[in-house]
């Protein structure tokens, strides 16, 4: 089979989803590089897992690419400075999700001196590769922020036969991954070659939504060049339907495999990586420059000049907006990420994070808050849910504070994609209910674990006394 004949590869139907307006205004905007800011603020929590701790102190001089924070825990990733200059302060940030985290403030000297540690890593085998991935500081650049070195060493390594490169980018507005495809296609292909070599997988599927024909054409043109005996690279066009790029939805659309609740993609033989992550790996192995900057789509009705901007991680968001001409209307809502799954920001003082792929400033005309009304039991949220959940039943359990019922109904499998809220004619805030329900289930589980631990500790002296009596 000719792997460039993309018509032979038809995506498999997945449940749910919505046709959200694309609004890809910056699709044709080539990436522009923003000059280094006067200071950066590096949050110690920029990934799923254990936050890092500073390995430098106030007053220390640091250089570009130098490790400034790290952790000895496995699920974590080091943080590097994107500027040269002095560590000015240790501070604290309140992240969009409500989590407080420590942060480093580094004042730039404007010289952008490269640290001596920045050099291509020596990679001769799989173990070297995993060490290099961790040293790069790479986390999932598509939004989740999962440390890449953990994803690339699944517990059932031998069962993995497929790597899916996620270039779907189904959220409205965001075009950062699309520009990666158009501007750095050879980096993507080089990254694919690297994954094929060290993971020894039978196939790599590059998944792109059909509303990006130029990207499909570009990737298809060069995909054949990385194919070798026993391995295949497939460019797979997918229906432009949100949330096509969600990990579990993507796996089903590309392979027909379903990831069971509580399981990981590797449990069905797949590893999913964001296209920008794959391209970054290629560049890192060639240059040794760790993850210190990234491409961010800056858009929204309030932005004067929407752009795709390559920005140093830690740059305050207000400076990124200023680089795009500031705002032309009053910002009614500021989002980190897309309008479906992005997080609302209280202000523009927060810095750009590793997993931050968009900044949206929306004006009043885009934010029309409608007072929710009573659920009419129409079932649209059920039809739209890609995870086969029944949101009204979960909402009822949440109102009754019945955590057992919520867990049985599958609230923990909700990925908070927003399809339910988007499709609800009663304008009910279903995602918020699901999120709070998940929080209640976690609290109940923690309380149960603590009670069990306390009971065991209290029973231990009695058991010891009985044993001593015998």
ROVEXKOL-149008 format. One record per residue (C-alpha): chain; x, y, z. Coordinates in Angstrom, 1 decimal. Example, Ala and Ser with C-alpha at 12.3 -4.5 7.8 and 13.67 -1.06 7.14 Angstrom:
BEGIN
{cadena=A	east=12.3	north=-4.5	up=7.8}
{cadena=A	east=13.7	north=-1.1	up=7.1}
% end
This chain:
BEGIN
{cadena=A	east=0.0	north=0.0	up=0.0}
{cadena=A	east=1.2	north=3.5	up=-0.9}
{cadena=A	east=1.3	north=5.3	up=2.5}
{cadena=A	east=1.0	north=8.6	up=0.8}
{cadena=A	east=-2.4	north=7.6	up=-0.6}
{cadena=A	east=-4.3	north=9.1	up=2.3}
{cadena=A	east=-7.7	north=8.2	up=0.9}
{cadena=A	east=-7.2	north=4.5	up=1.8}
{cadena=A	east=-7.1	north=5.4	up=5.5}
{cadena=A	east=-10.5	north=6.3	up=6.7}
{cadena=A	east=-11.0	north=7.4	up=10.3}
{cadena=A	east=-13.2	north=5.3	up=12.4}
{cadena=A	east=-16.4	north=6.8	up=13.8}
{cadena=A	east=-16.3	north=8.0	up=17.4}
{cadena=A	east=-19.2	north=8.9	up=19.6}
{cadena=A	east=-20.3	north=12.4	up=20.5}
{cadena=A	east=-18.6	north=15.7	up=19.9}
{cadena=A	east=-19.8	north=19.0	up=18.5}
{cadena=A	east=-19.2	north=21.2	up=15.5}
{cadena=A	east=-17.7	north=24.2	up=17.2}
{cadena=A	east=-16.8	north=27.2	up=14.9}
{cadena=A	east=-13.2	north=26.9	up=13.9}
{cadena=A	east=-12.2	north=30.6	up=13.9}
{cadena=A	east=-8.7	north=29.8	up=12.8}
{cadena=A	east=-7.9	north=33.5	up=12.1}
{cadena=A	east=-4.1	north=33.0	up=12.5}
{cadena=A	east=-3.7	north=29.9	up=10.3}
{cadena=A	east=-1.8	north=31.9	up=7.7}
{cadena=A	east=0.2	north=33.9	up=10.2}
{cadena=A	east=3.8	north=32.8	up=10.2}
{cadena=A	east=5.4	north=32.5	up=13.6}
{cadena=A	east=7.1	north=35.7	up=14.8}
{cadena=A	east=9.7	north=35.6	up=17.5}
{cadena=A	east=9.1	north=37.9	up=20.5}
{cadena=A	east=12.3	north=39.5	up=21.9}
{cadena=A	east=13.4	north=38.3	up=25.4}
{cadena=A	east=11.5	north=40.2	up=28.1}
{cadena=A	east=13.2	north=42.1	up=30.9}
{cadena=A	east=12.2	north=39.4	up=33.4}
{cadena=A	east=10.6	north=36.0	up=33.4}
{cadena=A	east=8.7	north=34.2	up=36.1}
{cadena=A	east=9.1	north=30.4	up=36.2}
{cadena=A	east=6.3	north=28.5	up=38.0}
{cadena=A	east=7.6	north=25.4	up=39.8}
{cadena=A	east=4.5	north=23.5	up=38.7}
{cadena=A	east=4.3	north=23.3	up=35.0}
{cadena=A	east=3.4	north=19.7	up=34.5}
{cadena=A	east=1.3	north=16.9	up=35.8}
{cadena=A	east=3.1	north=15.4	up=38.8}
{cadena=A	east=5.4	north=16.6	up=41.5}
{cadena=A	east=6.4	north=20.3	up=41.4}
{cadena=A	east=10.0	north=21.2	up=41.0}
{cadena=A	east=12.2	north=22.9	up=43.7}
{cadena=A	east=14.7	north=25.6	up=42.9}
{cadena=A	east=18.3	north=24.6	up=42.6}
{cadena=A	east=19.5	north=28.2	up=42.4}
{cadena=A	east=19.1	north=31.0	up=45.0}
{cadena=A	east=18.4	north=34.7	up=44.9}
{cadena=A	east=21.4	north=36.6	up=43.6}
{cadena=A	east=22.7	north=33.7	up=41.5}
{cadena=A	east=23.6	north=34.4	up=37.8}
{cadena=A	east=22.0	north=32.0	up=35.4}
{cadena=A	east=22.3	north=31.5	up=31.6}
{cadena=A	east=20.0	north=30.3	up=28.8}
{cadena=A	east=19.3	north=26.6	up=29.0}
{cadena=A	east=20.6	north=26.2	up=32.6}
{cadena=A	east=18.5	north=24.0	up=35.0}
{cadena=A	east=17.1	north=26.3	up=37.7}
{cadena=A	east=14.6	north=23.8	up=39.2}
{cadena=A	east=14.2	north=20.1	up=39.4}
{cadena=A	east=12.8	north=17.2	up=41.4}
{cadena=A	east=14.0	north=13.7	up=42.4}
{cadena=A	east=10.5	north=12.3	up=41.9}
{cadena=A	east=9.9	north=10.2	up=38.8}
{cadena=A	east=6.8	north=12.1	up=37.5}
{cadena=A	east=8.3	north=15.5	up=37.1}
{cadena=A	east=10.5	north=17.4	up=34.6}
{cadena=A	east=13.3	north=20.0	up=35.1}
{cadena=A	east=12.8	north=23.7	up=34.4}
{cadena=A	east=15.4	north=25.7	up=32.6}
{cadena=A	east=16.0	north=29.5	up=32.3}
{cadena=A	east=15.1	north=31.1	up=28.9}
{cadena=A	east=17.2	north=34.2	up=29.7}
{cadena=A	east=20.6	north=35.0	up=31.1}
{cadena=A	east=20.7	north=37.2	up=34.2}
{cadena=A	east=20.2	north=37.2	up=37.9}
{cadena=A	east=17.7	north=35.4	up=40.1}
{cadena=A	east=15.8	north=38.4	up=41.5}
{cadena=A	east=13.3	north=36.8	up=43.8}
{cadena=A	east=11.5	north=33.7	up=45.0}
{cadena=A	east=7.8	north=34.3	up=44.8}
{cadena=A	east=4.4	north=32.5	up=44.7}
{cadena=A	east=1.8	north=32.2	up=41.9}
{cadena=A	east=-1.9	north=31.3	up=41.9}
{cadena=A	east=-2.3	north=29.2	up=38.8}
{cadena=A	east=-5.6	north=29.3	up=36.8}
{cadena=A	east=-6.8	north=26.0	up=38.3}
{cadena=A	east=-6.6	north=27.5	up=41.8}
{cadena=A	east=-3.3	north=25.8	up=42.7}
{cadena=A	east=-0.6	north=27.8	up=44.5}
{cadena=A	east=2.9	north=27.3	up=43.4}
{cadena=A	east=6.4	north=28.6	up=44.1}
{cadena=A	east=8.1	north=30.6	up=41.3}
{cadena=A	east=11.5	north=32.0	up=40.4}
{cadena=A	east=11.8	north=35.6	up=39.0}
{cadena=A	east=14.8	north=36.1	up=36.8}
{cadena=A	east=15.9	north=39.5	up=35.6}
{cadena=A	east=17.5	north=39.4	up=32.1}
{cadena=A	east=20.8	north=41.1	up=31.4}
{cadena=A	east=19.8	north=41.2	up=27.7}
{cadena=A	east=22.8	north=39.2	up=26.6}
{cadena=A	east=21.2	north=35.7	up=26.2}
{cadena=A	east=24.3	north=33.8	up=27.1}
{cadena=A	east=24.1	north=30.1	up=26.5}
{cadena=A	east=24.9	north=27.8	up=29.4}
{cadena=A	east=27.8	north=25.4	up=29.0}
{cadena=A	east=25.5	north=22.4	up=29.5}
{cadena=A	east=23.7	north=23.1	up=26.3}
{cadena=A	east=25.1	north=20.6	up=23.8}
{cadena=A	east=23.6	north=17.7	up=21.9}
{cadena=A	east=23.1	north=14.7	up=24.1}
{cadena=A	east=24.9	north=11.4	up=23.4}
{cadena=A	east=22.1	north=8.9	up=22.6}
{cadena=A	east=23.1	north=5.4	up=21.7}
{cadena=A	east=20.3	north=3.3	up=23.1}
{cadena=A	east=16.8	north=3.5	up=24.6}
{cadena=A	east=18.0	north=4.3	up=28.1}
{cadena=A	east=20.1	north=7.2	up=26.8}
{cadena=A	east=17.1	north=8.4	up=24.9}
{cadena=A	east=14.8	north=8.4	up=28.0}
{cadena=A	east=17.5	north=10.3	up=30.0}
{cadena=A	east=17.8	north=12.9	up=27.2}
{cadena=A	east=14.0	north=13.4	up=27.0}
{cadena=A	east=13.9	north=14.0	up=30.8}
{cadena=A	east=16.9	north=16.3	up=30.7}
{cadena=A	east=15.2	north=18.4	up=27.9}
{cadena=A	east=12.4	north=19.3	up=30.3}
{cadena=A	east=9.8	north=18.3	up=27.8}
{cadena=A	east=6.2	north=17.9	up=28.9}
{cadena=A	east=3.1	north=17.5	up=26.7}
{cadena=A	east=2.8	north=20.7	up=24.7}
{cadena=A	east=-0.7	north=20.1	up=23.7}
{cadena=A	east=-2.2	north=21.3	up=27.0}
{cadena=A	east=-2.0	north=18.3	up=29.5}
{cadena=A	east=1.6	north=18.8	up=30.5}
{cadena=A	east=2.4	north=15.1	up=31.2}
{cadena=A	east=6.2	north=14.6	up=31.5}
{cadena=A	east=7.3	north=13.1	up=28.1}
{cadena=A	east=9.9	north=10.7	up=29.5}
{cadena=A	east=7.2	north=9.0	up=31.6}
{cadena=A	east=4.9	north=8.7	up=28.6}
{cadena=A	east=7.7	north=7.1	up=26.6}
{cadena=A	east=8.5	north=4.3	up=29.0}
{cadena=A	east=5.1	north=2.6	up=29.6}
{cadena=A	east=4.9	north=-0.3	up=31.9}
{cadena=A	east=3.8	north=-2.6	up=29.0}
{cadena=A	east=6.4	north=-1.4	up=26.6}
{cadena=A	east=6.5	north=-4.5	up=24.5}
{cadena=A	east=2.7	north=-4.3	up=23.8}
{cadena=A	east=3.0	north=-0.8	up=22.2}
{cadena=A	east=2.8	north=-1.1	up=18.4}
{cadena=A	east=1.4	north=2.4	up=17.4}
{cadena=A	east=2.6	north=5.9	up=18.0}
{cadena=A	east=0.0	north=8.6	up=17.2}
{cadena=A	east=1.3	north=12.1	up=16.5}
{cadena=A	east=-1.5	north=14.4	up=17.4}
{cadena=A	east=-1.8	north=17.3	up=15.0}
{cadena=A	east=-5.6	north=17.5	up=15.1}
{cadena=A	east=-5.8	north=20.8	up=17.0}
{cadena=A	east=-9.6	north=20.8	up=17.2}
{cadena=A	east=-10.0	north=23.7	up=19.6}
{cadena=A	east=-11.3	north=27.0	up=18.0}
{cadena=A	east=-8.8	north=29.8	up=17.4}
{cadena=A	east=-5.6	north=27.8	up=18.2}
{cadena=A	east=-3.2	north=27.4	up=15.2}
{cadena=A	east=0.1	north=26.8	up=16.9}
{cadena=A	east=0.3	north=23.1	up=16.0}
{cadena=A	east=-0.8	north=23.9	up=12.4}
{cadena=A	east=2.1	north=26.4	up=12.1}
{cadena=A	east=4.4	north=23.7	up=13.4}
{cadena=A	east=3.3	north=21.4	up=10.6}
{cadena=A	east=3.7	north=24.1	up=8.0}
{cadena=A	east=7.0	north=25.6	up=9.2}
{cadena=A	east=8.8	north=22.6	up=10.7}
{cadena=A	east=7.6	north=19.6	up=8.9}
{cadena=A	east=11.1	north=18.1	up=8.6}
{cadena=A	east=11.5	north=18.4	up=12.4}
{cadena=A	east=8.3	north=16.5	up=12.8}
{cadena=A	east=9.5	north=13.7	up=10.4}
{cadena=A	east=12.9	north=13.6	up=12.1}
{cadena=A	east=11.2	north=13.2	up=15.4}
{cadena=A	east=9.0	north=10.4	up=14.0}
{cadena=A	east=12.2	north=8.7	up=12.9}
{cadena=A	east=13.6	north=9.0	up=16.4}
{cadena=A	east=10.5	north=7.5	up=17.9}
{cadena=A	east=10.5	north=4.6	up=15.4}
{cadena=A	east=14.1	north=3.9	up=16.2}
{cadena=A	east=13.9	north=3.8	up=20.0}
{cadena=A	east=10.4	north=2.6	up=20.6}
{cadena=A	east=10.6	north=0.1	up=17.7}
{cadena=A	east=6.9	north=0.5	up=16.9}
{cadena=A	east=5.2	north=-1.0	up=13.9}
{cadena=A	east=3.5	north=2.2	up=12.7}
{cadena=A	east=3.3	north=5.9	up=13.3}
{cadena=A	east=0.0	north=7.7	up=12.6}
{cadena=A	east=0.2	north=11.5	up=12.1}
{cadena=A	east=-3.4	north=12.5	up=12.7}
{cadena=A	east=-4.6	north=15.8	up=11.2}
{cadena=A	east=-8.2	north=17.2	up=10.9}
{cadena=A	east=-9.5	north=17.5	up=7.3}
{cadena=A	east=-9.9	north=21.3	up=7.7}
{cadena=A	east=-6.1	north=21.6	up=7.4}
{cadena=A	east=-5.5	north=20.4	up=3.8}
{cadena=A	east=-2.2	north=22.2	up=3.4}
{cadena=A	east=-0.8	north=20.5	up=6.5}
{cadena=A	east=-2.0	north=17.1	up=5.3}
{cadena=A	east=-0.4	north=17.7	up=1.9}
{cadena=A	east=2.9	north=18.9	up=3.4}
{cadena=A	east=3.2	north=16.0	up=5.8}
{cadena=A	east=2.1	north=13.4	up=3.2}
{cadena=A	east=4.8	north=14.7	up=0.8}
{cadena=A	east=7.6	north=13.7	up=3.1}
{cadena=A	east=6.1	north=10.9	up=5.2}
{cadena=A	east=7.2	north=8.2	up=2.7}
{cadena=A	east=10.8	north=9.2	up=3.3}
{cadena=A	east=10.9	north=7.8	up=6.8}
{cadena=A	east=9.3	north=4.5	up=6.1}
{cadena=A	east=11.4	north=1.4	up=6.4}
{cadena=A	east=10.9	north=-2.4	up=6.3}
{cadena=A	east=8.4	north=-3.5	up=8.9}
{cadena=A	east=7.4	north=0.0	up=9.8}
{cadena=A	east=4.9	north=2.4	up=8.3}
{cadena=A	east=4.1	north=6.1	up=8.6}
{cadena=A	east=0.6	north=7.1	up=7.9}
{cadena=A	east=-0.9	north=10.6	up=7.5}
{cadena=A	east=-4.5	north=10.2	up=8.6}
{cadena=A	east=-7.1	north=12.9	up=7.9}
{cadena=A	east=-9.8	north=13.1	up=10.5}
{cadena=A	east=-13.3	north=14.7	up=10.5}
{cadena=A	east=-13.1	north=18.3	up=11.8}
{cadena=A	east=-15.2	north=17.6	up=14.9}
{cadena=A	east=-14.4	north=18.7	up=18.4}
{cadena=A	east=-12.9	north=17.0	up=20.5}
{cadena=A	east=-11.2	north=15.0	up=17.8}
{cadena=A	east=-7.7	north=15.7	up=19.3}
{cadena=A	east=-8.6	north=14.3	up=22.8}
{cadena=A	east=-6.3	north=11.4	up=23.5}
{cadena=A	east=-8.9	north=8.6	up=23.9}
{cadena=A	east=-11.1	north=9.9	up=21.0}
{cadena=A	east=-8.0	north=10.1	up=18.8}
{cadena=A	east=-7.0	north=6.6	up=19.5}
{cadena=A	east=-10.4	north=5.2	up=18.6}
{cadena=A	east=-10.6	north=7.4	up=15.4}
{cadena=A	east=-7.2	north=6.2	up=14.3}
{cadena=A	east=-7.1	north=2.5	up=15.4}
{cadena=A	east=-10.6	north=1.5	up=16.4}
{cadena=A	east=-9.3	north=0.7	up=19.9}
{cadena=A	east=-11.1	north=1.9	up=23.0}
{cadena=A	east=-9.2	north=2.9	up=26.1}
{cadena=A	east=-11.2	north=1.5	up=29.1}
{cadena=A	east=-12.0	north=3.7	up=32.1}
{cadena=A	east=-9.0	north=4.0	up=34.4}
{cadena=A	east=-6.6	north=2.7	up=31.7}
{cadena=A	east=-3.9	north=4.4	up=29.7}
{cadena=A	east=-3.3	north=4.6	up=26.0}
{cadena=A	east=-0.4	north=2.1	up=26.4}
{cadena=A	east=-2.9	north=-0.5	up=27.7}
{cadena=A	east=-4.3	north=-0.6	up=24.2}
{cadena=A	east=-0.9	north=-0.6	up=22.5}
{cadena=A	east=-0.7	north=3.2	up=21.8}
{cadena=A	east=1.4	north=6.2	up=22.7}
{cadena=A	east=0.0	north=9.6	up=21.8}
{cadena=A	east=2.3	north=12.6	up=21.5}
{cadena=A	east=1.6	north=16.2	up=20.4}
{cadena=A	east=3.1	north=17.2	up=17.1}
{cadena=A	east=5.0	north=20.1	up=18.6}
{cadena=A	east=6.5	north=17.8	up=21.2}
{cadena=A	east=7.7	north=15.4	up=18.5}
{cadena=A	east=9.3	north=18.3	up=16.6}
{cadena=A	east=10.9	north=19.7	up=19.7}
{cadena=A	east=12.5	north=16.3	up=20.4}
{cadena=A	east=14.2	north=16.4	up=17.0}
{cadena=A	east=15.6	north=19.8	up=17.6}
{cadena=A	east=16.8	north=19.0	up=21.1}
{cadena=A	east=18.7	north=15.9	up=20.0}
{cadena=A	east=20.5	north=18.0	up=17.4}
{cadena=A	east=21.2	north=21.2	up=19.5}
{cadena=A	east=20.9	north=20.3	up=23.1}
{cadena=A	east=18.7	north=23.4	up=23.8}
{cadena=A	east=16.1	north=22.4	up=26.3}
{cadena=A	east=12.5	north=23.6	up=26.5}
{cadena=A	east=12.9	north=27.3	up=27.1}
{cadena=A	east=10.4	north=28.7	up=24.6}
{cadena=A	east=7.3	north=27.8	up=22.6}
{cadena=A	east=4.8	north=28.9	up=20.1}
{cadena=A	east=1.6	north=30.5	up=21.4}
{cadena=A	east=-1.4	north=31.6	up=19.4}
{cadena=A	east=-2.6	north=35.0	up=20.5}
{cadena=A	east=-6.1	north=35.8	up=19.3}
{cadena=A	east=-9.6	north=36.8	up=20.3}
{cadena=A	east=-11.9	north=39.7	up=19.4}
{cadena=A	east=-10.1	north=42.0	up=21.8}
{cadena=A	east=-6.6	north=41.5	up=20.4}
{cadena=A	east=-5.4	north=44.2	up=18.0}
{cadena=A	east=-3.1	north=42.1	up=15.9}
{cadena=A	east=-3.6	north=38.3	up=16.3}
{cadena=A	east=-0.4	north=36.3	up=15.8}
{cadena=A	east=1.5	north=33.1	up=16.4}
{cadena=A	east=4.3	north=34.1	up=18.6}
{cadena=A	east=7.4	north=32.2	up=19.7}
{cadena=A	east=7.8	north=33.3	up=23.3}
{cadena=A	east=10.2	north=32.5	up=26.1}
{cadena=A	east=8.5	north=30.4	up=28.8}
{cadena=A	east=7.9	north=32.6	up=31.9}
{cadena=A	east=7.1	north=35.8	up=29.9}
{cadena=A	east=4.2	north=37.7	up=31.6}
{cadena=A	east=1.1	north=37.3	up=29.5}
{cadena=A	east=0.5	north=41.1	up=29.4}
{cadena=A	east=3.8	north=41.5	up=27.6}
{cadena=A	east=2.8	north=39.0	up=25.0}
{cadena=A	east=-0.4	north=40.8	up=24.4}
{cadena=A	east=1.5	north=44.1	up=24.2}
{cadena=A	east=3.7	north=42.5	up=21.5}
{cadena=A	east=0.5	north=41.8	up=19.5}
{cadena=A	east=-0.5	north=45.5	up=19.7}
{cadena=A	east=-2.4	north=45.3	up=22.9}
{cadena=A	east=-6.2	north=45.2	up=23.0}
{cadena=A	east=-8.6	north=47.2	up=20.9}
{cadena=A	east=-11.6	north=46.5	up=23.0}
{cadena=A	east=-12.1	north=45.9	up=26.7}
{cadena=A	east=-11.3	north=42.3	up=27.6}
{cadena=A	east=-14.3	north=40.6	up=29.0}
{cadena=A	east=-12.6	north=37.2	up=29.5}
{cadena=A	east=-8.9	north=36.2	up=29.3}
{cadena=A	east=-8.2	north=32.6	up=28.6}
{cadena=A	east=-5.1	north=30.4	up=28.8}
{cadena=A	east=-5.8	north=27.9	up=26.1}
{cadena=A	east=-8.9	north=27.5	up=23.9}
{cadena=A	east=-12.5	north=28.5	up=24.5}
{cadena=A	east=-13.6	north=24.9	up=25.1}
{cadena=A	east=-11.0	north=23.6	up=27.6}
{cadena=A	east=-9.0	north=26.7	up=28.4}
{cadena=A	east=-8.8	north=28.2	up=31.8}
{cadena=A	east=-10.0	north=31.7	up=32.6}
{cadena=A	east=-7.4	north=34.1	up=34.1}
{cadena=A	east=-8.0	north=36.6	up=36.9}
{cadena=A	east=-5.5	north=39.0	up=35.4}
{cadena=A	east=-2.7	north=39.2	up=32.8}
{cadena=A	east=0.2	north=39.1	up=35.2}
{cadena=A	east=0.6	north=35.3	up=35.1}
{cadena=A	east=3.5	north=34.0	up=32.9}
{cadena=A	east=3.4	north=31.7	up=29.9}
{cadena=A	east=3.7	north=28.0	up=31.0}
{cadena=A	east=5.2	north=25.0	up=29.2}
{cadena=A	east=1.8	north=23.6	up=28.4}
{cadena=A	east=0.2	north=27.0	up=27.4}
{cadena=A	east=-0.5	north=26.9	up=23.6}
{cadena=A	east=-2.8	north=29.9	up=23.4}
{cadena=A	east=-3.8	north=33.2	up=24.9}
{cadena=A	east=-7.3	north=34.4	up=24.1}
{cadena=A	east=-8.7	north=37.9	up=24.9}
{cadena=A	east=-12.4	north=38.0	up=24.3}
{cadena=A	east=-14.5	north=41.1	up=24.2}
{cadena=A	east=-18.1	north=41.6	up=25.4}
{cadena=A	east=-19.6	north=40.6	up=22.1}
{cadena=A	east=-18.1	north=37.1	up=22.5}
{cadena=A	east=-19.1	north=36.6	up=26.1}
{cadena=A	east=-22.9	north=36.3	up=26.3}
{cadena=A	east=-23.7	north=34.8	up=29.7}
{cadena=A	east=-27.2	north=33.4	up=29.7}
{cadena=A	east=-29.0	north=32.6	up=33.0}
{cadena=A	east=-29.3	north=28.8	up=33.1}
{cadena=A	east=-32.8	north=27.3	up=33.3}
{cadena=A	east=-34.2	north=24.0	up=34.4}
{cadena=A	east=-32.9	north=20.9	up=32.6}
{cadena=A	east=-35.5	north=19.8	up=30.0}
{cadena=A	east=-34.2	north=16.3	up=29.8}
{cadena=A	east=-33.6	north=16.6	up=26.0}
{cadena=A	east=-30.5	north=14.4	up=26.1}
{cadena=A	east=-28.3	north=16.6	up=23.9}
{cadena=A	east=-25.5	north=16.5	up=26.5}
{cadena=A	east=-25.7	north=12.7	up=26.5}
{cadena=A	east=-25.5	north=12.5	up=22.7}
{cadena=A	east=-22.6	north=15.0	up=22.7}
{cadena=A	east=-20.5	north=13.3	up=25.4}
{cadena=A	east=-17.6	north=11.4	up=23.8}
{cadena=A	east=-17.1	north=9.3	up=27.0}
{cadena=A	east=-20.7	north=7.9	up=27.0}
{cadena=A	east=-21.6	north=9.6	up=30.3}
{cadena=A	east=-25.1	north=10.8	up=31.4}
{cadena=A	east=-24.5	north=14.3	up=32.8}
{cadena=A	east=-28.0	north=14.8	up=34.2}
{cadena=A	east=-27.7	north=11.7	up=36.4}
{cadena=A	east=-24.3	north=12.8	up=37.6}
{cadena=A	east=-25.6	north=16.3	up=38.3}
{cadena=A	east=-28.4	north=14.8	up=40.4}
{cadena=A	east=-25.9	north=12.7	up=42.4}
{cadena=A	east=-23.8	north=15.8	up=42.9}
{cadena=A	east=-26.7	north=17.7	up=44.3}
{cadena=A	east=-27.4	north=14.8	up=46.7}
{cadena=A	east=-23.7	north=14.7	up=47.7}
{cadena=A	east=-23.7	north=11.0	up=46.7}
{cadena=A	east=-20.1	north=10.4	up=45.8}
{cadena=A	east=-20.6	north=6.7	up=45.4}
{cadena=A	east=-23.3	north=7.2	up=42.8}
{cadena=A	east=-21.1	north=9.8	up=41.0}
{cadena=A	east=-18.2	north=7.3	up=40.9}
{cadena=A	east=-20.5	north=4.5	up=39.6}
{cadena=A	east=-21.8	north=6.8	up=36.9}
{cadena=A	east=-18.3	north=7.4	up=35.7}
{cadena=A	east=-17.7	north=11.1	up=36.7}
{cadena=A	east=-14.0	north=10.4	up=37.0}
{cadena=A	east=-13.8	north=9.5	up=33.3}
{cadena=A	east=-15.1	north=13.0	up=32.3}
{cadena=A	east=-12.3	north=14.8	up=30.4}
{cadena=A	east=-14.1	north=18.2	up=30.8}
{cadena=A	east=-14.1	north=18.8	up=27.1}
{cadena=A	east=-17.2	north=21.1	up=27.3}
{cadena=A	east=-19.3	north=19.3	up=24.7}
{cadena=A	east=-22.2	north=18.9	up=27.2}
{cadena=A	east=-22.3	north=22.6	up=28.1}
{cadena=A	east=-21.9	north=23.7	up=24.5}
{cadena=A	east=-24.9	north=21.6	up=23.4}
{cadena=A	east=-27.2	north=22.4	up=26.3}
{cadena=A	east=-30.2	north=24.5	up=25.3}
{cadena=A	east=-30.9	north=25.4	up=28.9}
{cadena=A	east=-27.4	north=26.9	up=29.2}
{cadena=A	east=-26.5	north=24.9	up=32.3}
{cadena=A	east=-22.9	north=24.9	up=33.5}
{cadena=A	east=-22.5	north=21.2	up=33.2}
{cadena=A	east=-18.7	north=21.1	up=33.0}
{cadena=A	east=-18.4	north=23.0	up=36.3}
{cadena=A	east=-20.8	north=20.5	up=37.9}
{cadena=A	east=-18.7	north=17.6	up=36.6}
{cadena=A	east=-15.5	north=19.2	up=37.8}
{cadena=A	east=-16.8	north=19.8	up=41.3}
{cadena=A	east=-18.2	north=16.3	up=41.4}
{cadena=A	east=-14.8	north=14.9	up=40.6}
{cadena=A	east=-13.4	north=17.0	up=43.4}
{cadena=A	east=-15.9	north=15.6	up=45.9}
{cadena=A	east=-15.1	north=12.0	up=44.8}
{cadena=A	east=-11.4	north=12.7	up=45.3}
{cadena=A	east=-12.0	north=14.2	up=48.7}
{cadena=A	east=-14.2	north=11.2	up=49.7}
{cadena=A	east=-11.6	north=8.7	up=48.6}
{cadena=A	east=-8.9	north=10.6	up=50.5}
{cadena=A	east=-11.0	north=10.7	up=53.7}
{cadena=A	east=-11.7	north=7.0	up=53.3}
{cadena=A	east=-8.0	north=6.2	up=53.0}
{cadena=A	east=-7.2	north=8.3	up=56.0}
{cadena=A	east=-9.9	north=6.7	up=58.1}
{cadena=A	east=-8.6	north=3.2	up=57.1}
{cadena=A	east=-5.1	north=4.2	up=57.9}
{cadena=A	east=-6.1	north=5.6	up=61.3}
{cadena=A	east=-8.2	north=2.5	up=62.1}
{cadena=A	east=-5.2	north=0.2	up=61.3}
{cadena=A	east=-2.9	north=2.4	up=63.5}
{cadena=A	east=-5.4	north=2.2	up=66.4}
{cadena=A	east=-5.8	north=-1.6	up=66.1}
{cadena=A	east=-2.1	north=-2.2	up=66.0}
{cadena=A	east=-1.5	north=-1.8	up=69.8}
{cadena=A	east=-4.4	north=-4.2	up=70.5}
{cadena=A	east=-2.9	north=-6.8	up=68.2}
{cadena=A	east=0.5	north=-6.4	up=69.8}
{cadena=A	east=-1.0	north=-6.8	up=73.3}
{cadena=A	east=-2.8	north=-10.0	up=72.2}
{cadena=A	east=0.4	north=-11.4	up=70.7}
{cadena=A	east=2.3	north=-10.5	up=73.8}
{cadena=A	east=-0.3	north=-12.3	up=75.9}
{cadena=A	east=0.0	north=-15.5	up=73.9}
% end
